[in-house]
Amino acid sequence: MKHLSGQELGNKLLKSVKEMKAGKAARITKVTPNQAAAARLKTGLSQIIVRKRTKEI
């Protein structure tokens, strides 16, 4: 692995940030939520709140 100088690293990071802002992602990961996560997303509740509320039942 090549060692980058501080200037090279800074330039590489700046280029990456500009690409991200332009929507040019190096990789995109899509995750399909399971039923529990989908229900939480639909209600807008966090995992912690759902867990606390289900313990009360």
MDTraj code that builds the backbone (N, CA, C; nanometers):
import mdtraj as md
import numpy as np

residues = "MET LYS HIS LEU SER GLY GLN GLU LEU GLY ASN LYS LEU LEU LYS SER VAL LYS GLU MET LYS ALA GLY LYS ALA ALA ARG ILE THR LYS VAL THR PRO ASN GLN ALA ALA ALA ALA ARG LEU LYS THR GLY LEU SER GLN ILE ILE VAL ARG LYS ARG THR LYS GLU ILE".split()
xyz = np.array([
    [0.0849, -0.1184, 0.0000],
    [0.0000, 0.0000, 0.0000],
    [0.0886, 0.1236, 0.0000],
    [0.0581, 0.2159, -0.0892],
    [0.1361, 0.3382, -0.1031],
    [0.1066, 0.4342, 0.0119],
    [0.2105, 0.4924, 0.0670],
    [0.1923, 0.5931, 0.1720],
    [0.1727, 0.7282, 0.1058],
    [0.0693, 0.7978, 0.1465],
    [0.0391, 0.9282, 0.0903],
    [0.0943, 1.0376, 0.1798],
    [0.1401, 1.1440, 0.1166],
    [0.1819, 1.2605, 0.1950],
    [0.0554, 1.3277, 0.2470],
    [0.0713, 1.4188, 0.3390],
    [-0.0440, 1.4913, 0.3918],
    [-0.1192, 1.5642, 0.2832],
    [-0.0461, 1.6237, 0.1904],
    [-0.1082, 1.6969, 0.0793],
    [-0.1853, 1.6022, -0.0121],
    [-0.1252, 1.4867, -0.0443],
    [-0.1914, 1.3884, -0.1305],
    [-0.3190, 1.3354, -0.0652],
    [-0.3102, 1.3051, 0.0625],
    [-0.4267, 1.2555, 0.1354],
    [-0.5372, 1.3606, 0.1380],
    [-0.5004, 1.4841, 0.1661],
    [-0.5983, 1.5921, 0.1683],
    [-0.6667, 1.6081, 0.0337],
    [-0.5887, 1.6024, -0.0749],
    [-0.6457, 1.6146, -0.2094],
    [-0.7391, 1.4985, -0.2401],
    [-0.6994, 1.3785, -0.1992],
    [-0.7816, 1.2604, -0.2244],
    [-0.9140, 1.2696, -0.1474],
    [-0.9073, 1.3119, -0.0222],
    [-1.0285, 1.3266, 0.0588],
    [-1.1198, 1.4348, 0.0027],
    [-1.0620, 1.5463, -0.0395],
    [-1.1410, 1.6548, -0.0956],
    [-1.2107, 1.6097, -0.2238],
    [-1.1401, 1.5350, -0.3073],
    [-1.1989, 1.4824, -0.4306],
    [-1.3157, 1.3892, -0.3975],
    [-1.2971, 1.3031, -0.2958],
    [-1.4029, 1.2105, -0.2555],
    [-1.5265, 1.2840, -0.2061],
    [-1.5069, 1.3872, -0.1277],
    [-1.6200, 1.4648, -0.0752],
    [-1.6952, 1.5324, -0.1895],
    [-1.6219, 1.5877, -0.2843],
    [-1.6860, 1.6523, -0.3996],
    [-1.7665, 1.5510, -0.4800],
    [-1.7135, 1.4295, -0.4965],
    [-1.7848, 1.3239, -0.5693],
    [-1.9123, 1.2835, -0.4949],
    [-1.9030, 1.2720, -0.3619],
    [-2.0220, 1.2362, -0.2832],
    [-2.1294, 1.3428, -0.2968],
    [-2.0902, 1.4695, -0.2874],
    [-2.1871, 1.5786, -0.2986],
    [-2.2518, 1.5814, -0.4368],
    [-2.1775, 1.5363, -0.5379],
    [-2.2298, 1.5337, -0.6747],
    [-2.3128, 1.4080, -0.7009],
    [-2.3222, 1.3202, -0.5999],
    [-2.4008, 1.1980, -0.6149],
    [-2.3275, 1.0857, -0.6850],
    [-2.1968, 1.0963, -0.6949],
    [-2.1166, 0.9930, -0.7595],
    [-2.0576, 0.9012, -0.6521],
    [-2.1379, 0.8092, -0.6036],
    [-2.0934, 0.7180, -0.4984],
    [-2.0125, 0.6043, -0.5582],
    [-1.9090, 0.5628, -0.4880],
    [-1.8270, 0.4511, -0.5327],
    [-1.9041, 0.3210, -0.5214],
    [-1.9900, 0.3146, -0.4209],
    [-2.0738, 0.1949, -0.4042],
    [-2.2009, 0.2366, -0.3324],
    [-2.3078, 0.1684, -0.3672],
    [-2.4373, 0.1942, -0.3046],
    [-2.4892, 0.0629, -0.2477],
    [-2.5273, 0.0648, -0.1220],
    [-2.5793, -0.0544, -0.0566],
    [-2.7264, -0.0316, -0.0271],
    [-2.8092, -0.1230, -0.0724],
    [-2.9524, -0.1148, -0.0450],
    [-2.9890, -0.2272, 0.0506],
    [-3.0563, -0.1913, 0.1579],
    [-3.0950, -0.2873, 0.2600],
    [-3.2470, -0.2940, 0.2658],
    [-3.3000, -0.4138, 0.2619],
    [-3.4431, -0.4323, 0.2760],
    [-3.4720, -0.4602, 0.4230],
    [-3.5479, -0.3738, 0.4897],
    [-3.5731, -0.3950, 0.6324],
    [-3.6650, -0.5151, 0.6564],
    [-3.6417, -0.5824, 0.7704],
    [-3.7315, -0.6923, 0.8068],
    [-3.8638, -0.6325, 0.8557],
    [-3.9593, -0.7169, 0.8938],
    [-4.0926, -0.6678, 0.9306],
    [-4.0888, -0.5727, 1.0495],
    [-4.0073, -0.6043, 1.1491],
    [-4.0013, -0.5185, 1.2676],
    [-3.9443, -0.3812, 1.2317],
    [-3.8372, -0.3800, 1.1559],
    [-3.7770, -0.2527, 1.1164],
    [-3.8711, -0.1737, 1.0268],
    [-3.9410, -0.2418, 0.9369],
    [-4.0361, -0.1743, 0.8488],
    [-4.1481, -0.1093, 0.9302],
    [-4.1951, -0.1784, 1.0335],
    [-4.3010, -0.1232, 1.1198],
    [-4.2501, -0.0003, 1.1942],
    [-4.1269, -0.0066, 1.2431],
    [-4.0685, 0.1086, 1.3130],
    [-4.0553, 0.2273, 1.2183],
    [-4.0091, 0.2015, 1.0967],
    [-3.9948, 0.3095, 0.9998],
    [-4.1293, 0.3727, 0.9673],
    [-4.2312, 0.2876, 0.9554],
    [-4.3651, 0.3354, 0.9209],
    [-4.4229, 0.4237, 1.0317],
    [-4.3965, 0.3863, 1.1576],
    [-4.4496, 0.4630, 1.2705],
    [-4.3594, 0.5791, 1.3105],
    [-4.2328, 0.5726, 1.2685],
    [-4.1392, 0.6777, 1.3044],
    [-4.0801, 0.6607, 1.4438],
    [-4.1037, 0.5443, 1.5044],
    [-4.0532, 0.5197, 1.6391],
    [-3.9140, 0.4581, 1.6333],
    [-3.8329, 0.4884, 1.7343],
    [-3.6995, 0.4303, 1.7408],
    [-3.7074, 0.2883, 1.7958],
    [-3.6004, 0.2140, 1.7779],
    [-3.5952, 0.0761, 1.8264],
    [-3.6092, 0.0733, 1.9786],
    [-3.5491, 0.1679, 2.0456],
    [-3.5546, 0.1727, 2.1921],
    [-3.6974, 0.1977, 2.2404],
    [-3.7670, 0.2909, 2.1786],
    [-3.9044, 0.3215, 2.2204],
    [-3.9953, 0.2011, 2.1971],
    [-3.9812, 0.1362, 2.0825],
    [-4.0637, 0.0184, 2.0540],
    [-4.0364, -0.0897, 2.1579],
    [-3.9112, -0.1113, 2.1914],
    [-3.8764, -0.2136, 2.2903],
    [-3.9362, -0.1804, 2.4262],
    [-3.9271, -0.0538, 2.4674],
    [-3.9850, -0.0132, 2.5960],
    [-4.1361, -0.0321, 2.5963],
    [-4.2010, 0.0026, 2.4877],
    [-4.3469, -0.0075, 2.4820],
    [-4.3916, -0.1529, 2.4777],
    [-4.3174, -0.2404, 2.4129],
    [-4.3583, -0.3809, 2.4080],
    [-4.3345, -0.4494, 2.5423],
    [-4.2428, -0.3986, 2.6222],
    [-4.2217, -0.4557, 2.7559],
    [-4.3396, -0.4223, 2.8471],
    [-4.4072, -0.3112, 2.8189],
    [-4.5204, -0.2683, 2.9022],
    [-4.6454, -0.3532, 2.8779],
    [-4.6503, -0.4196, 2.7649],
    [-4.7712, -0.4968, 2.7297],
    [-4.7763, -0.6260, 2.8077],
])
top = md.Topology()
chain = top.add_chain()
for i, resn in enumerate(residues, 1):
    res = top.add_residue(resn, chain, resSeq=i)
    for name in ("N", "CA", "C"):
        top.add_atom(name, md.element.get_by_symbol(name[0]), res)
traj = md.Trajectory(xyz[None], top)
